[in-house]
Amino acid sequence: MLRFLLATFVIAALGANLAAQSPAPASGAQTGPKSPAQPTPSPSATPTIEELVDSLGPADLQAFITLLKANFTNPDAITDTELSRATVEGLLVRLPRGITLLAGKESAPSVTPGVFYSELIAGRTGYVRLGTLNNANLQALDKALSGFAAKKVNDLIVDLRASSGTSDFSLAAEFAKRFSPKGKPIFTVRKPTGRQDRVFSSDREPEFRGLVMVLADSDTSGAAEAIAAALRFYNKALVIGQPTAGRAAEYSELPLPSGKTVRLAAAEIVSSDGRSLFPEGVNPDLPVEMSLSEKRQIFQSSSEKGIGPFIYETGRPHMTEAALLAGTNPELEAAEAAQQRRGRAPEKPPPHDPVLQRALDVVTSLEVYQKH
């Protein structure tokens, strides 16, 4: 517990000192789009340790360490080594998306490749699940978009919920080029040291120019987050689902003398509108909750059954007109109760994808609106 407290206080001290040393922007300088004013949160009745630490200024933080060294009953707990260890531990706790300590080189997290999938839903709306951003899936995307164009498909749902992080930003940009205007920047990989920016722009005409919806969640990670932001910016696409992973960064793995490895975010991805996507990620325009396990189950089953059976939730039949008006199912509920008395669990309803369902509802609503 002491080490955790030390870690939290030391990290806050580092952050406060860095903030104090950072030069203020020059008058008239562009500092990016301003965020809307946020309401000041009301103080909680019992502040957390993090809230207490964040409320301290640089002088308080320095005094805290000095008082500990001079007065704590166990001087061995406040040595420079323990303070360094607390600093590392605090950084790992407070910056989980930016820093990871690995037991060795082989401990780097592996990502299961996601396959590409496409389908024409209800004969009018194209659906593409990009999967892992690799060359095979890029070719599959081109083939699907060509097929949709031949069928004059004007509405497209781009599903990024199986697109995990990739270190190949050039390849990720190729995916985005299929939807971004020629000559426009898609995203930038920015390193804080030396301002070593790498700007990825589109050098081709987009393959699809119609209405686009983007599906995303916490499995949308890395450069896929930049694709979601680009489609929102250039295609006015609505992002539907849940916040992305917040790992839109280029990571480096650096060895430690002990053989362990520190994996850290060495460069951030900046979206087309100049906003950094690390570590906040992309927030949805239309939030829709869905469990990751159920989504993955549907993705696995859709390769055999198609995505259609999982879009709309199956309604429970009403056995009588009175039950229909009352919104009840007395016969089914009685049958389920009898099953439970016999020790049998009631049948589990088939899974459905409320995120995709919401996207299709929006597409249908826009089509109806445009016809009027």
Summary of the structure (lengths in Angstrom):
residues: 372
radius of gyration: 25.8
end to end distance: 64.2
largest distance: 80.5
contacts: 1066
relative contact order: 0.10
helix: 41%
strand: 16%
